[in-house]
C-alpha cells in the first residue's frame, strides 16, 4: 500500500505536465497575409482556366498560322508541340526556303525549340529564345518582341564552319570553329542597328582553287572580325585580323562595306590595312602571280600597305 501511495503523486505530476503541454499547442488556423491569399486565388484561377479552356489548341493554331503564313517566306514543318510547364514550343522538321535566307539551298532544321522567358523591358513586350542543333553544335538566339521593334541577340556561341556551311554557302572553303556574338534591332520591320563579333583560334583554309589561284592548305589559326551597321547602306569594319605570327598569311584591315541587298558577295568594299605573306609561299609557282600584284604597294616592317576597293 505504501508503494502504491508513493506512485500516486508521481502519476499525478506526469498527468499534469502532459496536460500543460497539450494546452500550449495552438490549434488555431494560421493567419495568411493578404498577398498570400491573392497568389492562391490567382493560381486557382489560372489552373481552372487551363483545365476548362482549350488554350493549347488556340495557341497551337496561332503559332502554326504565324509560321506558315509569313508574307514571301512560307515555312513548313512536320509537327508542332506546346508544353506549358517551362513554356515552350517544339517544332520538328522545320524547312526554310532558300530565298528566305538568300542561300542556294533550303535550310532544314531537324528540331527547333522556342522558350518563353517572360516579360521584356527593352523593348516592352515578351522575351523568347530559339534553340536548335546543327550537327554537334547547339545554337541559341535570344529575342525580345515589342509592339514596333524586335531585338535578336547571340551571346558568344561556338559553332563550326561545317555547321555554317550546312546553313549558308561560303565563298571560300573554311574549317575550324568560331565564337560568334551578335546584336540586331529591327524597328517597324526595318534594320535599325546591328553589330557582330567573330573570333577563331583554329582557322584553316583547306587546299582549293579561288578564282584562278590554286592555293595549298593554309593554317591561319587566329581570326577576328568586329563590325557594325551604321545605316542600311554602310557596314563599318572596325577590325579584321587574319593569322598569327606563325601563319603564312597575316592581315589587318578596317573600313566600310556598302552592302548589296540582293547579293552580298557583290557588295562594294573600301578597306585599308596591311598584309604579309611568307617568302616560302611567294616562291611557290601557284603564288608567283602575286609578286606582280604586291609590287605596287609600299612595305613597312614586312607588311604591304594595302587599300582594297571594288567587290
C-alpha positions in Angstrom: 0.0 0.0 0.0 2.8 2.3 0.8 4.3 1.7 -2.6 1.0 2.4 -4.3 0.7 5.6 -2.4 4.1 6.6 -3.5 3.3 6.2 -7.1 0.1 8.3 -7.0 1.9 11.6 -6.7 4.3 10.7 -9.5 1.4 9.8 -11.8 -0.5 12.9 -10.9 2.6 15.0 -11.6 3.2 13.4 -15.1 -0.5 13.8 -15.9 -0.5 17.5 -15.0 2.7 18.0 -17.1 1.2 16.4 -20.2 -2.0 18.4 -19.7 0.0 21.6 -19.6 1.9 20.7 -22.8 -1.3 19.9 -24.6 -2.8 23.2 -23.5 0.3 25.0 -25.0 -0.4 23.7 -28.5 -2.0 26.3 -30.8 -4.8 24.6 -32.8 -6.0 27.8 -34.5 -5.7 28.1 -38.3 -2.5 30.1 -39.3 -3.1 33.6 -40.4 -2.3 34.2 -44.1 -1.2 37.6 -45.3 -3.3 39.4 -48.0 -0.8 38.8 -50.8 -0.7 35.1 -49.9 -4.5 34.9 -50.4 -4.1 36.8 -53.7 -1.5 34.4 -55.0 -3.6 31.4 -54.0 -6.7 32.8 -55.7 -4.9 33.8 -58.9 -3.2 30.3 -59.0 -6.6 28.6 -58.7 -8.0 30.8 -61.5 -5.1 30.0 -63.8 -5.3 26.3 -63.2 -9.0 26.3 -63.7 -8.7 28.4 -66.9 -6.1 26.0 -68.4 -8.2 22.9 -67.5 -11.5 24.1 -69.0 -10.5 26.5 -71.8 -8.8 24.9 -74.9 -5.8 27.3 -74.6 -3.4 24.7 -76.1 -5.5 24.4 -79.3 -5.9 28.1 -79.7 -2.2 28.7 -79.2 -1.2 25.9 -81.5 -3.4 27.3 -84.3 -2.0 30.8 -83.7 1.7 29.7 -83.9 1.0 27.4 -86.8 -0.5 30.2 -88.9 2.3 32.6 -87.9 4.9 30.1 -89.2 3.2 29.0 -92.4 1.8 32.4 -93.5 4.8 34.7 -93.4 4.5 37.0 -96.4 7.0 36.0 -99.1 8.5 33.3 -96.9 6.3 30.2 -96.3 7.9 27.9 -93.9 6.9 24.3 -93.4 7.2 21.7 -90.6 6.2 18.2 -89.7 4.9 18.6 -86.2 4.4 21.3 -83.5 4.1 20.6 -79.8 3.4 23.1 -77.0 4.4 22.4 -73.4 3.0 24.7 -70.6 5.5 23.6 -67.9 8.5 25.8 -68.5 6.5 27.2 -71.5 8.0 26.2 -74.9 7.1 25.3 -78.4 8.9 22.4 -80.1 8.9 22.4 -83.9 10.1 19.2 -85.7 11.5 19.1 -89.3 11.4 22.8 -89.9 12.2 23.8 -93.5 13.2 27.3 -94.5 13.1 28.1 -98.3 16.3 29.2 -99.8 15.1 32.6 -100.9 14.2 33.5 -97.3 17.8 33.1 -96.2 19.2 34.2 -99.5 21.1 30.9 -99.8 21.4 28.5 -102.7 19.6 25.7 -100.9 16.7 25.3 -98.5 17.7 25.2 -94.8 16.4 22.2 -92.9 16.3 22.1 -89.1 15.6 18.7 -87.5 14.2 20.4 -84.4 13.8 23.9 -83.1 12.6 24.9 -79.7 11.2 28.3 -78.7 11.2 29.1 -75.0 9.1 31.8 -73.4 11.3 33.7 -70.9 8.7 36.1 -69.5 8.4 39.9 -70.0 10.9 42.1 -71.8 11.6 45.6 -70.7 13.7 46.7 -73.6 11.6 46.8 -75.7 8.5 46.5 -73.6 7.0 43.1 -74.6 7.9 39.4 -74.3 11.2 37.6 -74.3 11.8 34.3 -76.0 14.8 32.2 -77.0 15.2 29.9 -80.0 17.4 26.8 -79.6 18.3 24.4 -82.4 21.1 21.9 -83.1 23.0 21.7 -86.3 25.4 18.8 -86.4 27.1 18.7 -83.0 26.6 22.5 -82.4 23.8 24.0 -80.4 22.7 27.4 -81.5 20.7 29.7 -79.3 19.2 33.1 -80.3 17.5 35.4 -77.8 14.6 37.5 -79.0 12.7 40.5 -77.4 9.5 41.4 -79.1 7.8 44.7 -78.7 4.8 46.4 -80.5 7.0 48.1 -83.1 10.5 46.7 -82.5 12.4 43.4 -82.3 15.8 42.6 -80.8 17.8 39.5 -81.6 21.0 38.5 -79.7 23.5 35.7 -79.8 25.7 35.6 -76.7 29.2 34.2 -77.7 28.2 30.8 -79.1 30.7 28.4 -80.6 29.9 26.9 -83.9 32.0 25.0 -86.5 32.4 26.1 -90.2 31.0 22.7 -91.1 27.7 23.6 -89.4 27.7 27.1 -91.0 28.2 25.6 -94.5 25.1 23.5 -93.9 23.1 26.7 -93.4 24.6 29.2 -95.8 27.0 29.0 -98.7 30.5 30.3 -98.1 32.6 31.9 -100.9 35.7 30.2 -99.6 36.0 26.7 -98.1 37.0 27.0 -94.4 37.5 24.7 -91.5 37.7 25.2 -87.7 35.4 26.8 -85.1 34.3 30.3 -84.5 32.8 32.0 -81.5 30.1 34.4 -82.5 28.2 37.2 -80.7 25.6 39.4 -82.5 23.0 42.1 -81.9 20.3 43.0 -84.3 17.4 45.5 -83.8 14.5 46.0 -86.2 12.1 48.9 -86.0 8.9 48.6 -87.9 10.4 45.7 -89.9 13.5 47.8 -90.9 17.0 47.2 -89.8 17.9 49.9 -87.2 21.0 48.7 -85.5 23.3 45.7 -85.9 26.8 44.5 -84.7 28.7 41.3 -84.8 31.9 39.8 -83.3 33.6 36.7 -84.6 36.7 35.1 -83.2 38.6 31.9 -84.0 41.9 30.3 -82.9 41.9 27.3 -85.2 41.0 28.7 -88.7 42.3 26.7 -91.6 41.8 27.3 -95.4 41.9 23.8 -97.0 43.6 23.3 -100.4 41.3 24.7 -103.1 41.1 27.0 -106.1 39.9 30.5 -105.5 39.1 32.4 -108.8 42.1 31.2 -110.9 44.5 30.8 -107.9 45.3 27.3 -106.7 46.3 27.5 -103.1 47.7 24.9 -100.7 46.3 24.3 -97.2 46.8 27.5 -95.1 46.9 27.2 -91.3 46.0 30.7 -90.2 44.9 29.9 -86.6 43.7 33.4 -85.5 40.8 35.3 -86.9 38.9 38.3 -85.5 36.1 40.3 -87.0 34.2 43.2 -85.4 31.6 45.1 -87.5 28.5 47.3 -87.0 25.8 48.5 -89.3 26.0 52.3 -89.5 22.9 52.6 -91.7 21.2 50.4 -94.3 23.8 51.4 -96.9 27.0 51.1 -94.8 28.7 48.5 -92.6 31.7 49.6 -90.7 34.5 47.0 -90.3 36.1 48.0 -87.0 38.6 45.2 -87.1 39.5 42.4 -89.4 42.6 40.3 -88.3 43.8 37.2 -90.0 46.7 34.9 -88.9 49.2 34.9 -86.1 53.0 35.1 -86.0 53.4 31.5 -87.3 50.8 31.9 -90.2 51.9 32.0 -93.8 49.4 34.9 -94.3 48.8 37.8 -92.0 46.5 40.7 -92.4 44.8 43.6 -90.5 42.1 45.8 -92.1 39.3 48.2 -91.3 37.0 50.3 -93.4 33.5 50.3 -94.9 31.4 47.8 -96.8 28.5 49.1 -99.0 26.1 46.0 -98.9 24.3 44.8 -101.9 20.9 43.7 -100.5 20.3 41.2 -103.3 23.8 39.6 -103.5 26.1 40.3 -100.6 29.1 38.9 -102.4 28.6 41.8 -104.9 28.9 44.4 -102.2 31.3 47.3 -102.7 34.3 47.5 -100.2 36.6 50.3 -99.2 39.2 48.8 -96.8 42.7 49.8 -95.9 45.3 48.0 -93.8 48.4 45.8 -94.1 49.1 42.4 -95.4 52.1 40.0 -95.1 52.9 36.7 -96.9 55.7 34.3 -96.2 58.6 34.0 -98.6 58.0 30.3 -98.9 54.5 30.9 -100.2 55.6 33.7 -102.6 58.3 31.5 -104.1 55.8 28.7 -104.9 54.6 28.5 -108.5 51.0 29.0 -107.5 51.6 32.3 -105.8 54.2 33.8 -108.3 51.5 35.9 -109.9 51.0 37.7 -106.5 54.5 39.2 -106.8 53.4 41.5 -109.6 50.3 42.4 -107.7 52.1 43.2 -104.5 54.9 45.3 -106.1 52.6 48.3 -106.4 52.3 48.6 -102.6 54.8 50.1 -100.2 56.2 47.9 -97.4 56.6 48.7 -93.7 58.1 46.3 -91.2 57.5 43.4 -93.7 53.8 44.3 -94.3 52.4 45.6 -97.5 50.3 48.7 -97.0 47.2 47.9 -99.0 43.9 49.6 -100.0 41.1 47.3 -101.2 38.3 48.7 -103.3 35.8 47.0 -105.6 33.6 44.0 -104.9 
